[in-house]
Amino acid sequence: MTKKSGMIHNKSTGERRIPPIETISDGVFGVAMTLLVLDIKVPVSEMIHSETDLMAAFSNLLPKFFTYFLSFITLGLAWTGISTQFAYLQRKDIKLTWIILFFLLFVTIVPFSTAFLSDYINYKFAIGVYWLNIFLLGLLRFVSWNYAHRHNFLDIDEKEKKVARKAMNKRIIIAQSLYAIAALLCFFSPYVSIGATILIQLNYVLAILVKRPQNAPRWL
């Protein structure tokens, strides 16, 4: 077996084994995304006696659907971000592994911060807790990227390294600044704050979905 660009290859079979940290990461994200929907409970049938009752019960679930959509995108962006980093990770040490594990720690907290927000959606403190969760995800991605870059763990051409570091740091800082502004909008309206956060996220999702120019750097 040989190891190349962070992946373990079997010469005899040509199979590729995913390193343990990536396996753990994918598993954590999969569980966290699944737990999000478990907070949405079907209305108790004993309380439903008419179409009007059912529609009223469903309308009461809308805040939970709202926060579920928000958090699913949050986790989706976090997963694509860390997966991109893994794709260019040649090697790692124990410190980088623990940085990534702490990143995954805050991934596992997203279902709780989502449930907390959906139950207390009209409270500024609940939005603050959710924003803090997003901030810590961004901070640890920033730290892990810069640590890997500083120790030459990334498979990026020497000519592109400084440009790559500047571009990725700028992307993370701008995103976190926008999330902070969106969180502050809770003083105007909690729903405006959450809506602004979703719009910011959709902007990044669309940027991922739009076809990348052929001459664009591979790490963008």
N, C-alpha and C positions, 0 to 999 in steps of 0.2 A: 504494500500500500504506500502511496505517496500523498503528500499534502501540498496543495496549491491554492493560493488566494483564499486561505481560511477554510477550504473544503478538503475532505479526505477522499482520495480516489483509490479504487481497487484496480490495479493494472490488468489483472487476469479477467475480470468481468466488465470493466469499464463503468462500474456502478459508482455513484457518488454518495458518500455519507454526510449528512448535515451535522456540523459540530454541536455538542451538547447545549451550548448557550442559545443557539438558534432554535433548537428543539424546545427548550424551556420557554423561550420567548413566544413562539407560535402557540404553545399550549396555554400559556398565561393569557394571551390576547383572546384565544378561542373561548376560554372559560369566562373571561370578563365580559365579552360581547354577549355570551349566552345569558349570563346573570342579569344583564340589563333588562331583558324582556320579562324576567320573572317577577319584576316589581309591578307589572301590569296585571291585575287580577280581574277575572271575569266577574261581573256583578252577581251578587248572591240571588239565586232564583226565587227564594222566599220573599224577597223584597219587590219583585217584579209582578205586577198584576195587569199591566196594560202596555200598549205600544208607547204611550207617553212616559210611563215609568222606565221602560227600557231605554228610550232615547235620553231621558234625563240622567240615568245611570251612566250611559255611554259618554255623555257630555262631561260628566265629572272626571272621566278618565283622560280627557284631552291634555291636561297639563303633564300627565305621565307619558303620553305619546310624544308630546313636545320635547320633553327632556330626554326621552329614549332616543329620538332622532338626533338630538344634539350630541349625546354621548356616543352614539354609534359612529358618527362622523369623527368625533374627538379621538376615539380609539383607532378608527381607520387611518387617520392622518398620522397618529403616533406609530402605528404598525408599519406603514409604508416608509416613514422616516427612518426607523431603526433597521428595517430590512434593507434599505438602500445602503446604510452604513455597513451592515454585515456583508453586503455584496462586494465591498471594497476593502474588507478587513483581512489582511494577510495573516496576521497573528495577533495574539493578545497576551496580557499577563494577568496575574491575580487581581491587581488593582482595577484594571479595566473591567474585568469580569464582575467585580463587586459594584462598580459604578453602574453597570448595566442591570445588575440584580436590584439595586435600589430604584432604578428607573422602572423596573417591572413591579416593584413594591407599590409604586404610586399608580401603576396601571390597575392593580388589583383593588385599589381604593375607589376607582371610578364608579363601580356599581353602587357603593355606599353614598358617595357624594351626589350621585344622580338621584337615588331614592330620597336622600335628605332634601335635595332641591325640589323634587316633585311634590313632596309632602308640605314643604314650607316655601312654595314658589313666590309668595308675596312678601317674603322677608329678605332684607338686604344681606343679613348675615349668611343665609343659605347660599346666596349668589357669591358671597365672598369666599365661602368654603369651597365652592365648585371652582371659582377662578384660581384659588390657591392650588388646587389639584392640577389644573392645566398648567399653571406657572411652574410647578415642580417637575412636571413631565418635560417641559421645554428646557428648564435649567439643566436637568440631568442629561438630556440629549446634547445640549451645548457643551457640557463638561466632558462627556464621553467622546464626542467628535474631536474636541481640541486635545484631549489626552492622547487619543489614537494618532492624531496628526503630529503632535509634538514628539511622540516616540517612534515615528515612522512605521506605524502599524498598517497604514492604508496603502492600497495598491493604486496609487495615483502618480502619474508622470511628474518628475521633479520640476519641470517647467510649469506645471499646472498647480502645484501644491499650494503656493501662496494665494493664487487666484481662487482656488477651491475653498480654502479656509475662510477667506474674506467673504466669498459669496454665501457659503453656508451659515456663517455667523450672522451676516446681515439678514438672511432669511429668517433665522430663528428670532433675532432681536426685534425685527419689524413685526413678526407674528405675535410675539408676546406683548409688545407695546400696544398693538391693536386690541388684543384680548383685554388688556388692562383698561383701555378706554371704554370698551364694551361693558366691562364690569361696573365701571363708574356710572354708566347710564342707568343703573338700578336706582339711583337717587331721583331719577326722573320717572322711570317705570320699570319694574322687573321684567315685564314681557318685552319691552323695547331692548333691554340689556341682553336677554337671551336671544332675541331675534337678530340683534347686531352680531352676536357671537356666531350664530349659524351662518349669516351672510359672509363673515370673514372666512369661516371654514369652507363654505361652498366655493369661494374665490380660489382657495388653494386646491380644492378637488378639481375644479374646472381647469386649473393650470396643469394638473397632472394628466387629465384626460385629453387635453388638446395636444395634437401631434407635435412632437418636438422637432425643430429644424435639424436637418442632417448634420450641419456643422456645429451644433451646440455641444459643449463639453459633456462627456458621458456621465459626470457626477452630478449634473443638475437634475 
